[in-house]
């Protein structure tokens, strides 16, 4: 065997041992790493919908957990670009197959501070409001003490247990503006995903 080949063979053996040590160390680090949060915000950037039309408007939301039956905090956001007028009354349509108990005590209306890459979205100020949930759990009515203005980001915050089955759930937002004619207009929809 030539001296060059012996030197390369020794180097290959040493690099192979080092690589095995690094891989073994990486697997130990993975086992001791904390579990990552699975729901950090709005779903994927690409969303496919059957019969997509311009009548559907996607609204931003934040959800603390997407696992079935886990306690979760939902922030159903309304940003300034989502509304053109103040909101006197907000109606949220909940699918009838979203089998989670929603109680008025578990709901709040907040003025929000939107997060970004380095910070989380959070409630800056809770606003006084009356909440009503119908018996079938398919509608949430929000009556703020003063109309929600057009500027700033606001959210309906729900602290509930996730449903016991996975799927996609479309929550629809309808808003009634102050004025003589009490007509509710469609603002958009939150498309919530449960694993």
C-alpha positions, 0 to 999 in steps of 0.5 A: 500500500502506498503512503498516500493511500495509507494517509487517505485511508486513515483520514477516511476512517477518522472522518467516518468516526467523527461523522458517526459521533456527530450523527449520534449527538444530533439524535440525542439532541433531537430526543431532548429538545422541547416539543415545538408548538404546532399552531403558530398562526394562519394556515399555509400560504397556498390554500385550495378551494373548490368553486373559488370565487371572489365572494370569499375573503380569507381573514387572519387568525391565530390558534394556540393548538390544533390538536383534538380535545386540547385547550386552545386560544383562538384569535379571530382577527379583523384588520383595518383592511378587512372592514370599511366601516365601523362595526356596531354588531359582529355575527360569527357563523360557526359550522354545526359540526364544530362540536366544541362547547362555546360559552359567553364567559369564554369569549372576549373582544380585544384591541390587538397588537399584531405579531411578526417574526420576533413577537406574538400577536397579543391582546393590548386592551379588552373592550367591554362587549356583550356576547350571545351564543345560540343553543345550537352553538352555530352563531356567536353575536358580539355587541360592543359597548361602543362601535369598533372603529375602522382603524386598528386590529381587533379580535374575538378571543375564544378560550375553548377545547378543540373539537374531538374530531379533525377537519377544516372549519369555516367561521364566517364573519358578518358585520352590521355598520351604524346607520339607519338600515340594520343590514349585516354585510359579509366581512370574510371567513376564518378557515380553521384546521384541527389535526 
